[in-house]
Each structure stands twice: as structure tokens, then as C-alpha cells.
Amino acid sequence: MLSSMLPSRTLIAVVAILSGLLLMLEFTRLAQLTLMLIAVGAAIALLAVLAADVQRSTADWQRAPLVLARHLPYAFAVGEAVSIRVIIENPGGVRRRGRYYELADPSILTPGMPVRFAVPPGGRETLVFDVKPTARGVKSFEAGQILLRSSLGLLDWNLKIGAAESRRVYPEFKRQAAFASLTTERRLSELGIRSARRRGAGTEFDRLVEYRPGDSLRHIDGKATRRYGRLLARSFQDIRDECVMFLLDCGNRMRADDAQSDSSSAHFDQSLDALMLLAFVALSSGDAVGALTFATSAGGEKRFAPRKGRQSLNALMAEFGDVEPAPVFSDYTGAAAELMRRISKRSLVVMITNCRDEDFAELAAALRLLASRHRVVVANLREDIVGRIASQPLSRRESVLEVAAAHEYRQRREDMMSRLAAGGAVLIDCEPHALGAELVNRYMILKRTGAI
């Protein structure tokens, strides 16, 4: 679609040269009328050439317009640069050259724009450039914009070709991909995931294996040993078919960001990353995973019924990939009542929130309700900025008050966490970047000790 035309650098240079020549003629003995006639003649000639250029370029475009095909990945991840291929085909008989611009959503960075192209007659050219999403959600890619040089090179035609598309941008899930290749506890420990010693109870029988020195003598199977003539022991695996339910706080405090210049530092994005990480581990362990949001904007609630199988992670990502925190207060008792209404089977409930001491009464009531049927883990996010304020040097009069206020805030928070722990809740108190490893650590401990 032809939208507008702009003067090219060639036309600007021609106009500059003609202007310079006319200015030089001002210093000659030519009459003013003669100079005016020369200027008018040059302008008419230039306009005639421009008209011919427009007519010829329009005819060439109508006869054989360029064809653009954009190849986008199925989905994007926040903060991850992705290469995009754009193929421009030239079915015409003349060489086409110009510049390409990707008109993506403002949250998608396109630092390589514009990209120059020169497509030979009857040929094609592939443009490759990187884009980097900085926010989650469904993002649009408009039709490709090109500035196409005209036939005589005097104009740049502003055209939009190709189709508009949209893609979903998910949170960054590098750690999930890393977990996919983890097969030993040693490699788990490299990511900060600790192992827990397994009890005899709370596990289910897996298979018979050759007894090795160091194995528990209680696990030796006497009947199988006599039958096969060699020492055999019973091997156990973690209990499967459990259910892990997430309660994700989308309230006002989850909008915190420790570094405004880096979108990946947003607490809510890191919470989603941790949620998906634990979901991957739980699904890989044979458990079902479900999730509920609370404290969302009107109509923004998400409900994901418990499902099993690793393929369920893609469905969970699709459902929660565009969730955003809202400027509303968190209703803990309402969220607990909703989960109790929906989930009757005993489950491991993981609540991810950012609560303070003024939330204690409501949160404690919600935890008591949940604990009447489920095993509950509360992951409370800790702002990094509070620690930085508390540890700053006392070089200014104002810094003394800031440090005192930060220590008082931290003390009130610790007191609240202690009171919640005394009520039987399993608590995690950490900064958002460490939440993923902490959640998986606690899940593995609870599962291997049969505490779920």
C-alpha cells in the first residue's frame, strides 16, 4: 500500500547544486529577468523529471510489487534477543533497493533498524535482524514498512507490505530449560537445589535393584534374594500423583521493581519465572499442577485446573504469560476460600506474595483455612532496596533516619514471619531472584520426607 513519498538524498543533492549555481549567477552581469527565467526553467525541468519518475515508479510497482514474508518464532521470552528473518521477493524486471523498518510493539526493541536491501530482478533477499522483547503479553507486528528508492532515484516511497501478525511474549524461562537436562542430584546442586535425605516412610516402592555397600539393610528383600540367588534390595521413588496448587498474588505490592531500567528485575516477572520453574519440576515428578490468581483487576482472574504431564507446562505458560499485577489490595481470605471451594483433594498450596506486618491478621486467617485441608507454603518476597538502605553509610543526617526506618521495617517483617511460622506455616523469605531455587528446594524436602 502506497502511503507517501519523501525526497531522496539524490534529489536533495540535485536541489542543492541547482541552488548553488543560481546563487553564483547572481554575481554575474545577467539581468534579473534572465535569472528568473533560468530559475523557473530549472524548476519546471526538475518537476517534469519528478513527474516522470513518479509515473514510471508507480507503473513498475503496479506491474510487479514486492512481496514480503516475515518469519517469526512461535513465541518470545522477556529479555531474550531473537533473530527474525524477512524475505523480500522482486518479481519485476528492475532492481529494487531501499530500507526496511520493523514496526513492532513499542515494548519490543529493534536496535538494527533500518536494514538496507537491494533485490535483483526476479530474485529475493533475506534480511536477518534481532529484536528483544521487554514486556510480557500479546505483542503486535504491523505490516513491514519500506522506503523504496524510485526508478530514477529521486524519491523514497513509503510503503507498507506484508501482513500484520501478533505473538505472545512469555516470562524468561532459562532455568526451566536447564532443568530439562538435569538427571542427577549433583547437577541439581549446581543450580542451588539441595537434596534431602529420604525416610523409609512416605515413599512408594519402585523396583528391585542389586544391593550395594552403603544401602540400608532394612531394604534387603529376603524373598527375592533367596529366589534369584543374589542380594537384592528394594528401591523407592518419591510418591507421585500429588497436586501442587499455586496462589499467585497480583496485588499492588507485586508491582515492585528493584531496578527500573531492567524489566527482568520486576518482582512479578521473577515470581512467574519461579512459579514455572517449580511447575516444571513438579510435572516432571509425576505430580499435577494448578494455579489461581488473586488481587487482579476486574475480569483479569486466571484459573488453571490441576493437570499432569510435562505438556501441561505449555498450557500453563499460555494461560499465565500475560498476567499483570494490578493496583489493588490483596484479599488473602477471599483467595483461600476460592481455592478451598475448587480443590478438595489434599494438595501442596504455594502462595507467592509480598506481605507486611499489617497483613498478619488476614493472612493468618487465610492460612488457617488452607491448612485445614492442605499443606501450605508461603513465599514472601523481600525487597532488595530495603537491604541497600539499611547497609548504607551514615554519611548524612538523613541517612541515619533512613537506616533506622529500614531496620524497623525489617524487624516488623521478621516478627510477622515468626508468628506465621508458629502457626504451622512453611515460610520462604527471600529476594525474587532466589525464589525459584528456594521453592524447588522446599518442594523436594516436603516430597521426599512425605510431608505433602
DOKE-282497 format. One record per residue (C-alpha): residue number from 1; residue in one letter; chain; x, y, z. Coordinates in steps of 0.02 Angstrom, whole numbers, plus 32768, in hexadecimal, padded with zeros to 4 digits. Example, Ala and Ser with C-alpha at 12.3 -4.5 7.8 and 13.67 -1.06 7.14 Angstrom:
<rs>
R resi resn chain    u    v    w
R    1    A     A 8267 7F1F 8186
R    2    S     A 82AC 7FCB 8165
</rs>
This chain:
<rs>
R resi resn chain    u    v    w
R    1    M     A 8000 8000 8000
R    2    L     A 8049 80A6 7FC7
R    3    S     A 803C 8127 8050
R    4    S     A 80B2 81B8 802E
R    5    M     A 8151 81EE 7FD8
R    6    L     A 81EC 8242 801A
R    7    P     A 827E 8298 7FC2
R    8    S     A 8315 8228 7FB5
R    9    R     A 83C7 825D 7FD7
R   10    T     A 83E4 8266 7F1C
R   11    L     A 8356 82E3 7F06
R   12    I     A 8394 834A 7F98
R   13    A     A 8442 834E 7F4A
R   14    V     A 83FB 8382 7E9F
R   15    V     A 8397 8410 7EEE
R   16    A     A 842F 8449 7F50
R   17    I     A 849B 844C 7EB2
R   18    L     A 8418 84AD 7E4F
R   19    S     A 8404 8529 7EDD
R   20    G     A 84C0 8543 7EE3
R   21    L     A 84C9 8561 7E28
R   22    L     A 843C 85E1 7E2E
R   23    L     A 8490 8638 7EBF
R   24    M     A 8532 8644 7E5B
R   25    L     A 84D3 8690 7DC8
R   26    E     A 849C 871C 7E3D
R   27    F     A 854F 875D 7E37
R   28    T     A 8553 8764 7D78
R   29    R     A 8514 87F1 7D05
R   30    L     A 8479 8792 7CD4
R   31    A     A 83D8 87F2 7CE3
R   32    Q     A 835E 87C8 7D6D
R   33    L     A 82DB 8793 7CEE
R   34    T     A 8356 871B 7CA0
R   35    L     A 8383 86D2 7D4A
R   36    M     A 82CB 86BD 7D71
R   37    L     A 82AB 8664 7CCC
R   38    I     A 833F 85EF 7CEC
R   39    A     A 82FE 85C6 7D9B
R   40    V     A 824D 85A7 7D5D
R   41    G     A 828E 853B 7CD0
R   42    A     A 82F9 84D3 7D47
R   43    A     A 8265 84BC 7DBC
R   44    I     A 81F2 8487 7D2D
R   45    A     A 8275 840D 7CED
R   46    L     A 828D 83C3 7D9A
R   47    L     A 81D1 83B2 7DB4
R   48    A     A 81C1 835D 7D0B
R   49    V     A 8248 82E1 7D39
R   50    L     A 81F3 82C3 7DE1
R   51    A     A 814C 82A7 7D8B
R   52    A     A 819C 822B 7D14
R   53    D     A 81F0 81D5 7DA7
R   54    V     A 814A 81C8 7E04
R   55    Q     A 80F0 8184 7D6A
R   56    R     A 8175 8105 7D42
R   57    S     A 8189 80CB 7DF7
R   58    T     A 80CC 80BC 7E0E
R   59    A     A 80BC 8057 7D6E
R   60    D     A 814B 7FE3 7DA1
R   61    W     A 80FC 7FC8 7E4D
R   62    Q     A 804E 7FA5 7E08
R   63    R     A 8097 7F2C 7D8A
R   64    A     A 8103 7ECB 7E05
R   65    P     A 80FB 7EFF 7EBD
R   66    L     A 8177 7EBA 7F3A
R   67    V     A 813F 7E26 7FA2
R   68    L     A 8170 7E1E 805B
R   69    A     A 816C 7D84 80CB
R   70    R     A 8198 7D95 8183
R   71    H     A 81CE 7CFB 81E6
R   72    L     A 81AD 7D10 82A0
R   73    P     A 81CA 7C8F 8329
R   74    Y     A 8131 7C40 8379
R   75    A     A 814C 7CA5 8418
R   76    F     A 81C8 7D1A 846B
R   77    A     A 8214 7D27 8519
R   78    V     A 8231 7DC8 8578
R   79    G     A 82E4 7E05 856A
R   80    E     A 8317 7D82 84EA
R   81    A     A 8356 7DC3 8443
R   82    V     A 830C 7D62 83B1
R   83    S     A 833E 7D67 82F9
R   84    I     A 82B3 7D8C 827D
R   85    R     A 82BC 7D65 81C3
R   86    V     A 8265 7DD2 8144
R   87    I     A 8266 7D97 808F
R   88    I     A 8249 7E19 8006
R   89    E     A 8223 7DD5 7F58
R   90    N     A 822E 7E3E 7EBA
R   91    P     A 81C5 7DF6 7E2C
R   92    G     A 81E6 7E8E 7DBE
R   93    G     A 826B 7EAC 7D3B
R   94    V     A 82C7 7F3B 7D90
R   95    R     A 8338 7F40 7E29
R   96    R     A 82E2 7F7D 7EC6
R   97    R     A 833F 7FCA 7F58
R   98    G     A 830E 8021 7FF7
R   99    R     A 8303 8015 80B5
R  100    Y     A 8297 7FA3 8120
R  101    Y     A 824A 7FD2 81C8
R  102    E     A 81FA 7F57 8242
R  103    L     A 815F 7FA7 828F
R  104    A     A 8153 7F40 832D
R  105    D     A 8100 7F65 83D3
R  106    P     A 815C 7FF0 8432
R  107    S     A 818E 7F72 84B8
R  108    I     A 81F3 7F10 8436
R  109    L     A 829E 7F5C 8417
R  110    T     A 82DA 7F5E 8362
R  111    P     A 838A 7FA8 836C
R  112    G     A 83BE 7F74 82BB
R  113    M     A 8341 7FE1 825F
R  114    P     A 8341 800D 81D2
R  115    V     A 8384 7F7B 816C
R  116    R     A 83BB 7FA2 80BB
R  117    F     A 838D 7F2F 802B
R  118    A     A 83AF 7F23 7F70
R  119    V     A 834C 7E9C 7F17
R  120    P     A 837F 7E6C 7E65
R  121    P     A 82FB 7E53 7DDD
R  122    G     A 829C 7DB1 7DFA
R  123    G     A 82FF 7D8F 7E98
R  124    R     A 82EA 7D95 7F54
R  125    E     A 834B 7DD3 7FEA
R  126    T     A 8343 7D96 809E
R  127    L     A 8356 7E17 8127
R  128    V     A 8389 7DD8 81D3
R  129    F     A 8382 7E46 826E
R  130    D     A 836A 7E34 832A
R  131    V     A 82D9 7E70 8395
R  132    K     A 82CF 7E6E 8452
R  133    P     A 8228 7E6D 84B0
R  134    T     A 8225 7ECB 8554
R  135    A     A 8173 7EA7 8591
R  136    R     A 80FD 7E12 8598
R  137    G     A 8058 7E00 853E
R  138    V     A 8016 7DF8 848D
R  139    K     A 807D 7E6D 841F
R  140    S     A 8058 7EA6 836F
R  141    F     A 80C5 7EB0 82D5
R  142    E     A 807B 7F24 8253
R  143    A     A 8092 7F0F 8198
R  144    G     A 8146 7F2C 8166
R  145    Q     A 8176 7FDE 8139
R  146    I     A 81F1 8002 80AD
R  147    L     A 8239 809F 8061
R  148    L     A 824B 8069 7FAC
R  149    R     A 82BD 80CE 7F3A
R  150    S     A 8261 8109 7E9D
R  151    S     A 8292 80D8 7DED
R  152    L     A 82FE 8175 7DD0
R  153    G     A 8337 817A 7E85
R  154    L     A 82EA 8224 7EAD
R  155    L     A 8264 81E9 7F27
R  156    D     A 824F 816E 7FB6
R  157    W     A 81A6 811B 7FB6
R  158    N     A 815C 80F7 8060
R  159    L     A 8101 8051 8050
R  160    K     A 80B8 7FCE 80C3
R  161    I     A 80BC 7F1D 8082
R  162    G     A 809D 7E73 80CE
R  163    A     A 8022 7E40 8154
R  164    A     A 800E 7E79 8207
R  165    E     A 802F 7DF2 8289
R  166    S     A 802F 7DDC 8345
R  167    R     A 8093 7D6F 83BB
R  168    R     A 808D 7D4B 8474
R  169    V     A 8121 7D7E 84E0
R  170    Y     A 813B 7D0E 8576
R  171    P     A 81A7 7D25 8611
R  172    E     A 825B 7CEF 85FD
R  173    F     A 8269 7C34 861F
R  174    K     A 8322 7C0D 860F
R  175    R     A 8324 7BAA 86AF
R  176    Q     A 8296 7B3C 8674
R  177    A     A 82FC 7B0D 85DC
R  178    A     A 8391 7AEB 864E
R  179    F     A 8327 7A76 86B9
R  180    A     A 82F4 7A14 8620
R  181    S     A 83A5 79D1 8613
R  182    L     A 83BE 79AF 86CC
R  183    T     A 83C6 78F6 86F5
R  184    T     A 8431 78ED 8791
R  185    E     A 842C 793F 883C
R  186    R     A 84DC 797C 881F
R  187    R     A 84A3 79E7 878D
R  188    L     A 840D 7A20 87F2
R  189    S     A 8482 7A5F 8879
R  190    E     A 84DE 7AC7 87F7
R  191    L     A 8440 7B30 87E7
R  192    G     A 842F 7B42 88A3
R  193    I     A 83B0 7AB5 88B7
R  194    R     A 83D9 7A4F 8951
R  195    S     A 83AA 799B 896C
R  196    A     A 8354 7957 8A06
R  197    R     A 8376 78B0 8A57
R  198    R     A 82E5 783B 8A34
R  199    R     A 8289 77E0 8AC1
R  200    G     A 824A 7730 8AB2
R  201    A     A 8197 776D 8AC8
R  202    G     A 813F 77E2 8A54
R  203    T     A 8186 7791 89B6
R  204    E     A 8144 770D 8941
R  205    F     A 8198 7670 88FE
R  206    D     A 81E9 7683 8854
R  207    R     A 824B 75E4 8826
R  208    L     A 82CB 7564 8860
R  209    V     A 8382 758E 8847
R  210    E     A 8429 753E 886F
R  211    Y     A 845D 7561 8922
R  212    R     A 84F4 75D4 892E
R  213    P     A 8560 75F9 89C6
R  214    G     A 8515 768D 8A20
R  215    D     A 8460 7661 89F8
R  216    S     A 83EE 764D 8A8E
R  217    L     A 83E6 7599 8ACE
R  218    R     A 832C 75B3 8AF1
R  219    H     A 830C 75BB 8A36
R  220    I     A 8354 7510 8A10
R  221    D     A 82CB 74A1 89C9
R  222    G     A 82E7 73F4 8A15
R  223    K     A 8267 739A 89A9
R  224    A     A 82AD 73DF 8906
R  225    T     A 8360 73BE 8940
R  226    R     A 8339 7306 8961
R  227    R     A 82DB 72F3 88BD
R  228    Y     A 8360 733F 884A
R  229    G     A 83FA 730D 88AB
R  230    R     A 8443 73BA 88BB
R  231    L     A 8431 7449 8936
R  232    L     A 83A0 74BA 88FF
R  233    A     A 835B 7556 8952
R  234    R     A 82BC 75B9 893F
R  235    S     A 82CD 7662 88E7
R  236    F     A 8253 76ED 8910
R  237    Q     A 8219 7786 88B1
R  238    D     A 81C6 7825 88E9
R  239    I     A 810A 7816 88FA
R  240    R     A 80B7 784A 8858
R  241    D     A 8008 7885 882E
R  242    E     A 8010 7917 88A8
R  243    C     A 7FC7 79C1 887E
R  244    V     A 8023 7A68 8885
R  245    M     A 7FB2 7B01 8884
R  246    F     A 7FF5 7BB1 8871
R  247    L     A 7FA2 7C4B 88BA
R  248    L     A 7FF2 7CDD 885E
R  249    D     A 7FDC 7D8A 88A9
R  250    C     A 7FC0 7E0D 8822
R  251    G     A 7FA5 7E9E 889A
R  252    N     A 7FF4 7F48 88A8
R  253    R     A 8092 7F14 8906
R  254    M     A 80BE 7E95 887F
R  255    R     A 80DD 7F28 880A
R  256    A     A 8183 7F4D 8861
R  257    D     A 8220 7F58 87F7
R  258    D     A 82D0 7F5B 883E
R  259    A     A 831A 7FAC 87A3
R  260    Q     A 82A5 800F 8734
R  261    S     A 831D 8007 86A0
R  262    D     A 8315 7F4A 8695
R  263    S     A 826B 7EFB 8674
R  264    S     A 82AA 7E51 86AC
R  265    S     A 82C0 7E97 875D
R  266    A     A 8205 7EAF 8775
R  267    H     A 81CC 7E48 880B
R  268    F     A 8133 7E06 87B3
R  269    D     A 8194 7DC9 871B
R  270    Q     A 8210 7D70 878B
R  271    S     A 8180 7D24 87ED
R  272    L     A 8136 7CDF 874C
R  273    D     A 81E0 7C9B 871E
R  274    A     A 81EC 7C42 87C7
R  275    L     A 813A 7C00 87B8
R  276    M     A 815F 7BB3 870E
R  277    L     A 8201 7B6B 874F
R  278    L     A 81AC 7B0E 87DC
R  279    A     A 811E 7ADC 8768
R  280    F     A 819B 7A8C 86F3
R  281    V     A 81ED 7A2B 8781
R  282    A     A 8146 79F2 87C9
R  283    L     A 8104 79BA 871F
R  284    S     A 81A6 795D 86FE
R  285    S     A 818E 7904 87A5
R  286    G     A 80E3 78C4 8772
R  287    D     A 807D 7941 87D6
R  288    A     A 7FED 79AB 8799
R  289    V     A 7FFD 7A68 8795
R  290    G     A 7F76 7AEE 879E
R  291    A     A 7F72 7BA8 87C1
R  292    L     A 7F01 7C36 87F6
R  293    T     A 7F1E 7CF1 87F5
R  294    F     A 7ED7 7D6C 8872
R  295    A     A 7ED4 7E29 8888
R  296    T     A 7EC6 7E44 87CD
R  297    S     A 7E6D 7ECD 876E
R  298    A     A 7DB6 7EB0 8744
R  299    G     A 7DA5 7E1D 86CE
R  300    G     A 7E5E 7DF3 86D6
R  301    E     A 7E53 7D58 8743
R  302    K     A 7EA9 7CBB 8704
R  303    R     A 7E74 7C0B 8732
R  304    F     A 7EDC 7B74 86FE
R  305    A     A 7E95 7ACE 8736
R  306    P     A 7F16 7A4C 876F
R  307    R     A 7F61 79E8 86E0
R  308    K     A 7FE9 7966 86CE
R  309    G     A 806D 794C 8649
R  310    R     A 80FC 79BA 860E
R  311    Q     A 8091 79FB 857F
R  312    S     A 8026 7A53 8602
R  313    L     A 80B3 7AD0 861B
R  314    N     A 8093 7B1C 856F
R  315    A     A 7FDA 7B30 859A
R  316    L     A 8007 7B82 8640
R  317    M     A 8080 7BF9 85E9
R  318    A     A 7FFB 7C27 8569
R  319    E     A 7F7B 7C48 85F1
R  320    F     A 7FEA 7CAE 8666
R  321    G     A 8066 7CFA 85ED
R  322    D     A 8007 7D9F 85DE
R  323    V     A 7FD3 7DB5 8694
R  324    E     A 7FFF 7E60 86DC
R  325    P     A 7FF7 7E9F 878F
R  326    A     A 7F6E 7F1E 87B3
R  327    P     A 7F66 7FB4 8829
R  328    V     A 7EF0 7F5D 88A3
R  329    F     A 7F02 7F16 8952
R  330    S     A 7F19 7E5B 896A
R  331    D     A 7E83 7DFC 89AF
R  332    Y     A 7ED5 7D65 8A03
R  333    T     A 7E38 7D1E 8A53
R  334    G     A 7DD8 7D2C 89B0
R  335    A     A 7E63 7CD2 8953
R  336    A     A 7E6A 7C48 89D5
R  337    A     A 7DAE 7C30 89CF
R  338    E     A 7DB1 7C26 8911
R  339    L     A 7E39 7BA1 8913
R  340    M     A 7DE0 7B3D 8999
R  341    R     A 7D42 7B41 8930
R  342    R     A 7D9B 7B04 8894
R  343    I     A 7E19 7A86 88D9
R  344    S     A 7DDB 79FD 894C
R  345    K     A 7E6F 7986 893D
R  346    R     A 7EFC 79A3 89BA
R  347    S     A 7F81 7A06 895D
R  348    L     A 801E 7A6A 8974
R  349    V     A 7FE5 7B20 8969
R  350    V     A 806E 7B9C 893E
R  351    M     A 803F 7C51 895B
R  352    I     A 80B2 7CD2 890C
R  353    T     A 8097 7D7F 8954
R  354    N     A 80E6 7E1A 899F
R  355    C     A 8098 7E34 8A4A
R  356    R     A 80BF 7EA6 8ADC
R  357    D     A 8098 7EA9 8B94
R  358    E     A 7FF2 7F03 8B7A
R  359    D     A 7FB8 7E6C 8B14
R  360    F     A 7FD7 7DF2 8BA2
R  361    A     A 7F24 7DDE 8BE2
R  362    E     A 7ED6 7DBF 8B37
R  363    L     A 7F66 7D53 8AFA
R  364    A     A 7F67 7CE9 8B97
R  365    A     A 7EAC 7CCA 8B85
R  366    A     A 7EC4 7C98 8ACF
R  367    L     A 7F51 7C20 8AFC
R  368    R     A 7EE9 7BCE 8B84
R  369    L     A 7E5E 7BB0 8B07
R  370    L     A 7ED5 7B66 8A87
R  371    A     A 7F32 7AFC 8B08
R  372    S     A 7E90 7AA7 8B3A
R  373    R     A 7E9F 7A40 8A9B
R  374    H     A 7F43 7A66 8A44
R  375    R     A 7FFD 7A77 8A63
R  376    V     A 8026 7B2F 8A4E
R  377    V     A 80C7 7B88 8A1B
R  378    V     A 80CC 7C46 8A20
R  379    A     A 8153 7C97 89B5
R  380    N     A 8165 7D4B 89EE
R  381    L     A 81CC 7DBB 897D
R  382    R     A 824F 7E2B 89CB
R  383    E     A 827C 7ED1 897A
R  384    D     A 8334 7EE5 8955
R  385    I     A 8326 7FA2 896A
R  386    V     A 8303 7F8E 8A25
R  387    G     A 83A8 7F33 8A3F
R  388    R     A 8406 7FB6 89DC
R  389    I     A 83BB 8042 8A44
R  390    A     A 83E1 7FE8 8AE7
R  391    S     A 8498 7FCD 8AB8
R  392    Q     A 84BE 807C 8A77
R  393    P     A 8544 80E2 8AD1
R  394    L     A 850A 8163 8B4F
R  395    S     A 8558 81F2 8AEF
R  396    R     A 84C1 8265 8AF2
R  397    R     A 8444 829A 8B75
R  398    E     A 83B7 8254 8B0A
R  399    S     A 840F 81AC 8AF8
R  400    V     A 8403 818F 8BB4
R  401    L     A 8345 8199 8BAA
R  402    E     A 8341 812E 8B0D
R  403    V     A 83AB 80A5 8B5B
R  404    A     A 8343 80A6 8BFB
R  405    A     A 82A1 809B 8B97
R  406    A     A 82E5 800B 8B2E
R  407    H     A 8319 7FA8 8BC9
R  408    E     A 8270 7FC7 8C1B
R  409    Y     A 8217 7F8B 8B7E
R  410    R     A 8281 7EEE 8B75
R  411    Q     A 8265 7EC9 8C2E
R  412    R     A 81A8 7ED7 8C1C
R  413    R     A 81B0 7E65 8B86
R  414    E     A 8217 7DE4 8BE4
R  415    D     A 819E 7DE9 8C76
R  416    M     A 810C 7DCA 8C00
R  417    M     A 8165 7D38 8BAE
R  418    S     A 818C 7CED 8C59
R  419    R     A 80D5 7CF6 8C8D
R  420    L     A 809E 7CA6 8BE9
R  421    A     A 811E 7C1B 8C00
R  422    A     A 80DF 7BFD 8CB0
R  423    G     A 8035 7BDC 8C64
R  424    G     A 807B 7B4C 8BFE
R  425    A     A 8098 7BA0 8B56
R  426    V     A 812F 7B72 8AEC
R  427    L     A 8181 7C18 8AC3
R  428    I     A 81FB 7C54 8A40
R  429    D     A 8240 7D04 8A55
R  430    C     A 82B5 7D33 89C7
R  431    E     A 82D7 7DAE 893D
R  432    P     A 827E 7D8F 8898
R  433    H     A 8319 7D56 8838
R  434    A     A 8332 7CC7 88B5
R  435    L     A 827C 7C91 88BC
R  436    G     A 8286 7C08 8838
R  437    A     A 830F 7BA5 888E
R  438    E     A 82BF 7BBE 8939
R  439    L     A 8217 7B7D 88FD
R  440    V     A 8262 7AE3 88AD
R  441    N     A 82CD 7AC0 8947
R  442    R     A 8236 7AC7 89B9
R  443    Y     A 81CC 7A5F 8942
R  444    M     A 824F 79D6 893A
R  445    I     A 8264 79D2 89F7
R  446    L     A 81A8 79C6 8A14
R  447    K     A 8193 7942 8990
R  448    R     A 8225 78D3 89C3
R  449    T     A 81F7 78DA 8A7A
R  450    G     A 8143 78B0 8A55
R  451    A     A 8106 7955 8A9D
R  452    I     A 8092 7983 8A0D
</rs>
